[in-house]
Amino acid sequence: MGLANLEPFVGAGPWVLAAAVAVPVAGKIIITALALRGTDPKDRPGIIKAVAELFRWRR
């Protein structure tokens, strides 16, 4: 996310800016946690890598 993408949010106030940054991060954490639920510990690195690739593809 570049600074140019944040320009519309800066004028709206600090809470809107914080939400614009925090919501995508929280979404990634929630999706990763759901994907890891009930998995074998040896499978977790592969699952985390797959979720990271999913979000990298979306950019």
SULSULNOR-V408348 format. One record per pair of residues at least 12 apart in sequence whose ideal C-beta (glycine too) atoms are under 8 Angstrom apart, sorted by the first residue. I is the first residue (numbers start at 0). GAP is how many residues later the second one is. Records with the same first field share a line. If there is no record, write none. Layout:
I = GAP  GAP
This chain:
0 = 20  23
5 = 14
27 = 23  27
30 = 20
31 = 15  16  19
34 = 12  15  16
35 = 12
